[in-house]
């Protein structure tokens, strides 16, 4: 059999195979294959889902932004959230600083309004100011249940970053239950804050004191600080910000509004002033007690100036920050132990924690 004859019967077979392949791609029938129908439906649904999400964003911004204000404290700008219809506004303590009077600009106001400080609680980096005149249409924000905040949840951050009032950024909840310590410089209070909500929504200078909001239009946190990136010097790490949870905000703000100050902090304290000390290799090795508050937890336990605290309960203490974080995990009235060195001797005493 020559070559030309051998090829002849293969041509129609090849053609048939190609036709069959084309037919198989369509299910070998005149109808659309189930998978193709599914892909088509998914592509058709995607624009609708995007449109629905965009509508959610717009609705939340429309509902919440009138409750977010800009606060001018001296030469500094920050944000705040309208807490009630009587003109109380909650913000960060580091936003108000040492000022007692402020200028507040609401979302739709043409001019700023005068406000005065009710009380500041730097230990939790929260403060409340009150408008001297409540403008028509002032709308209090709705605060959510921060215990129900979940990782992956979409959130919007609203405030006045870099002085750009009524700005909105979006992200997700990246983590919950974080413990972070603020810098005591650059306007920070040096507070150790627990149960913080971590978010990827951009938080820039001026966002502090604003609102972190879920898609139900409820405030789930007060944006407070962004993580610092050592590689950027004083710069922040993009996409890593922290907000004080709404439950903490309400606990502190309710007391300030009702009593003019925080009467029950829920924060444990030893009642000392301390400083970090280092060992012979210049590694942080404990907290030296500089001063002891009369009648405080440390005083009642016999801890004295000059002692170096190295452990609180089962937690090692190497720096002032680590001591603050260990205390932040406990409650006033809780009994624990404190281990310290005195004149080269290691001692452990029982302590009933006081309140900060």
C-alpha positions in Angstrom: 0.0 0.0 0.0 1.5 3.3 -1.0 1.6 6.4 1.1 -1.1 8.3 -0.8 -3.6 5.5 -0.4 -2.8 5.2 3.3 -3.6 8.8 4.0 -6.9 8.8 2.1 -9.2 7.2 4.7 -7.7 9.2 7.6 -8.8 12.6 6.4 -12.5 12.1 7.1 -11.7 10.4 10.4 -9.7 13.5 11.5 -12.4 15.8 10.3 -14.9 13.7 12.2 -12.8 13.9 15.3 -12.5 17.7 15.1 -16.3 18.0 14.7 -16.8 15.6 17.6 -14.5 17.6 19.7 -16.4 20.7 18.9 -19.6 19.0 19.6 -18.4 17.6 22.9 -17.4 21.2 24.0 -21.1 22.0 23.5 -22.2 18.8 25.1 -22.7 17.1 21.7 -26.2 18.5 21.6 -27.7 21.8 20.6 -28.1 22.9 24.2 -25.6 24.7 26.6 -23.5 22.4 28.9 -24.3 22.6 32.6 -20.8 23.9 33.4 -21.0 26.6 30.7 -24.4 27.6 32.1 -22.8 27.8 35.6 -20.0 30.0 34.3 -22.4 32.2 32.4 -24.6 32.6 35.5 -21.5 33.4 37.7 -20.3 36.1 35.2 -23.8 37.6 35.1 -24.0 37.5 39.0 -20.6 39.1 39.5 -21.6 42.7 38.4 -24.8 42.4 40.5 -22.7 41.4 43.6 -20.3 44.3 43.0 -23.2 46.6 42.6 -24.8 45.4 45.8 -21.5 45.8 47.8 -21.1 49.3 46.3 -24.6 50.1 47.4 -23.8 48.9 50.9 -20.8 51.1 51.1 -22.8 54.2 50.0 -25.6 53.4 52.4 -23.2 53.1 55.4 -21.2 56.2 54.4 -24.5 58.2 54.1 -25.7 56.9 57.4 -22.6 57.2 59.5 -20.5 60.0 58.1 -22.7 62.8 59.7 -21.8 61.3 63.1 -18.0 61.6 62.5 -16.4 65.0 63.2 -13.1 66.7 62.9 -11.5 68.0 66.2 -8.9 70.8 66.3 -6.9 70.8 69.5 -4.5 73.6 69.4 -2.5 73.1 66.3 -3.3 69.4 66.0 -6.2 67.8 64.1 -8.0 64.5 64.9 -11.4 62.9 64.6 -14.3 62.1 66.9 -17.6 60.3 67.0 -20.9 61.9 68.1 -21.9 59.8 71.2 -25.3 61.2 72.0 -27.8 63.9 71.1 -26.6 66.2 73.9 -23.4 67.0 72.1 -21.0 64.5 73.7 -18.2 63.4 71.4 -15.9 60.5 72.1 -12.3 60.6 70.8 -8.8 59.5 71.7 -7.0 61.0 74.7 -4.0 61.7 72.5 -6.2 63.7 70.2 -7.2 66.2 73.0 -3.7 66.1 74.6 -3.4 68.8 77.2 -6.0 71.1 75.7 -9.3 72.0 77.4 -11.1 73.7 74.6 -11.5 72.7 71.0 -13.0 73.5 67.6 -15.2 70.8 66.2 -16.3 70.6 62.5 -19.3 68.3 61.7 -19.7 66.7 58.3 -22.1 69.3 56.9 -21.2 72.4 58.9 -19.9 75.5 57.2 -18.1 76.6 60.4 -16.6 75.0 63.4 -18.3 74.7 66.8 -16.8 75.3 70.2 -16.3 72.3 72.6 -14.9 71.7 76.0 -13.2 68.7 77.6 -15.4 66.6 79.9 -12.7 64.2 80.9 -9.7 62.4 79.4 -8.6 58.9 80.4 -5.1 58.4 78.9 -4.7 54.9 80.4 -7.2 53.7 77.8 -6.5 56.5 75.3 -10.1 57.7 75.4 -11.7 61.1 76.1 -15.0 62.8 75.8 -15.6 66.5 74.8 -18.9 68.3 74.7 -20.2 70.8 72.2 -21.2 74.1 73.8 -24.1 74.4 71.3 -25.8 71.3 69.7 -26.5 72.1 66.1 -29.7 71.0 64.4 -29.5 67.6 62.8 -26.6 66.3 64.9 -26.8 62.5 64.7 -25.4 60.2 67.3 -23.6 57.1 66.0 -24.8 53.6 66.7 -22.3 51.4 68.5 -22.1 47.7 67.8 -21.2 44.7 69.8 -17.4 44.3 69.3 -17.5 40.8 70.7 -19.2 39.8 67.5 -16.6 41.2 65.2 -15.0 38.5 63.1 -11.8 38.2 61.1 -12.5 38.8 57.4 -15.4 41.1 58.1 -15.5 44.2 55.8 -15.1 47.5 57.7 -14.8 51.2 56.8 -12.6 53.7 58.6 -14.0 57.3 58.7 -12.2 60.4 59.9 -10.0 63.2 58.9 -6.6 61.7 57.9 -4.0 64.4 57.3 -6.7 67.0 57.8 -8.9 65.7 54.9 -12.2 65.8 56.7 -14.9 63.2 56.0 -12.5 60.7 54.4 -13.4 57.0 54.1 -11.1 54.0 53.6 -12.1 50.3 53.5 -10.5 47.1 54.5 -11.2 44.0 56.6 -10.8 42.9 60.2 -7.4 41.3 60.2 -7.4 40.1 63.8 -9.1 40.6 67.1 -7.9 40.5 70.7 -4.6 42.2 70.0 -2.6 43.8 72.9 -0.6 46.8 71.8 1.4 49.5 73.5 1.5 53.1 72.2 4.6 55.1 72.0 4.8 57.7 74.8 6.3 60.2 72.2 4.9 61.8 69.1 1.6 62.5 70.9 1.0 59.0 72.2 -0.1 58.3 75.7 2.2 55.2 76.3 -0.9 53.2 77.2 -1.1 49.4 76.9 -4.4 48.6 75.2 -6.0 45.2 75.1 -8.6 43.4 72.9 -7.8 45.8 70.1 -9.3 45.2 66.6 -6.6 45.0 63.9 -7.7 46.2 60.5 -6.3 46.6 57.0 -8.3 49.8 56.5 -5.8 52.7 56.2 -5.3 54.6 59.4 -3.2 57.8 59.0 -2.5 60.7 61.3 -5.8 62.5 61.8 -7.9 59.3 61.6 -7.4 58.8 65.4 -10.7 59.1 67.3 -12.8 58.4 64.2 -15.0 55.5 63.5 -14.4 51.9 62.4 -17.7 50.8 61.0 -19.3 47.5 59.9 -21.7 47.2 56.9 -24.6 47.4 59.3 -23.6 51.0 59.9 -22.5 50.3 63.5 -19.3 51.6 65.1 -17.2 48.6 66.1 -14.1 50.5 67.1 -12.3 53.8 67.4 -9.2 53.9 65.1 -6.3 54.8 67.4 -2.9 53.9 65.9 -1.0 52.2 63.1 1.8 49.8 63.5 5.3 51.2 63.1 7.7 49.6 60.7 11.3 49.8 62.0 12.5 49.7 58.4 10.6 52.9 57.7 12.0 54.8 60.6 9.1 56.9 61.8 6.8 55.5 59.1 3.9 53.2 59.6 3.4 49.7 58.3 0.8 49.9 55.5 -2.4 47.9 56.2 -1.8 47.3 59.9 -3.9 49.6 62.1 -5.6 49.1 65.5 -9.0 50.3 66.9 -10.2 50.3 70.5 -13.2 48.0 70.5 -16.7 49.5 70.8 -17.4 47.7 74.1 -14.4 49.4 75.8 -15.4 52.7 74.3 -18.9 52.5 75.7 -17.7 51.4 79.1 -15.4 54.4 79.4 -17.5 57.0 77.7 -20.7 56.1 79.7 -18.8 56.7 82.9 -17.4 60.0 81.8 -20.8 61.2 80.5 -22.5 60.1 83.7 -19.9 60.9 86.4 -17.6 63.3 84.7 -14.7 60.8 85.0 -13.8 57.1 84.9 -14.9 55.6 88.2 -14.4 51.9 87.4 -11.6 51.3 84.9 -11.4 47.5 85.1 -7.7 47.9 84.7 -5.4 46.2 87.2 -2.4 48.1 88.8 0.5 47.5 91.1 0.7 51.1 92.2 4.4 51.6 91.3 6.5 53.8 89.0 9.2 51.8 87.3 11.9 51.8 84.7 13.4 49.1 82.6 16.8 47.8 83.7 19.4 45.8 81.7 21.8 43.1 82.6 25.6 42.9 82.0 24.9 42.1 78.4 22.7 45.1 78.0 19.6 43.0 77.6 16.3 44.1 79.3 16.2 42.2 82.6 13.3 43.6 84.7 11.5 46.6 86.0 13.2 48.6 88.8 10.7 50.1 91.2 11.3 53.9 91.4 8.3 54.9 93.5 5.5 53.0 95.4 2.1 54.6 95.9 1.0 54.7 99.5 -1.6 52.0 100.2 -1.3 50.6 96.7 -1.0 46.9 95.9 2.8 46.9 95.9 3.0 48.9 99.1 0.6 46.4 100.9 2.7 43.5 99.6 6.0 45.0 101.0 7.5 45.9 97.6 9.9 48.9 98.0 11.8 51.3 95.8 15.0 49.6 94.5 13.4 46.2 94.0 13.6 44.8 90.5 10.4 43.0 89.4 11.1 40.0 87.1 7.8 38.1 87.1 4.1 38.7 87.6 2.4 35.4 88.3 3.6 33.0 85.6 4.6 35.8 83.2 8.2 37.0 82.8 8.7 40.7 83.2 11.7 42.2 81.4 10.5 45.8 80.5 8.0 48.3 81.7 6.0 47.4 78.6 5.9 43.7 79.4 4.8 44.5 82.9 2.0 46.7 81.6 0.9 44.0 79.2 0.9 41.4 82.0 -1.3 43.7 84.2 -3.6 44.5 81.2 -4.6 40.8 81.1 -5.8 40.9 84.8 -8.5 42.5 86.8 -8.5 44.7 90.0 -8.9 42.6 93.1 -7.3 39.6 91.5 -4.6 37.8 93.6 -1.3 36.8 92.0 2.4 36.8 92.9 5.2 39.2 92.2 8.8 38.0 91.9 11.6 40.5 92.4 15.2 40.8 93.4 16.4 42.8 96.4 20.0 43.1 97.3 20.8 40.2 95.0 18.2 37.9 96.7 15.2 36.6 94.8 11.9 36.9 96.6 8.2 36.2 95.8 5.2 37.8 97.5 1.4 37.5 97.2 -0.3 40.6 95.8 -3.9 41.7 95.5 -4.0 43.9 92.5 -5.3 47.4 92.7 -7.1 49.6 90.1 -5.4 51.9 87.7 
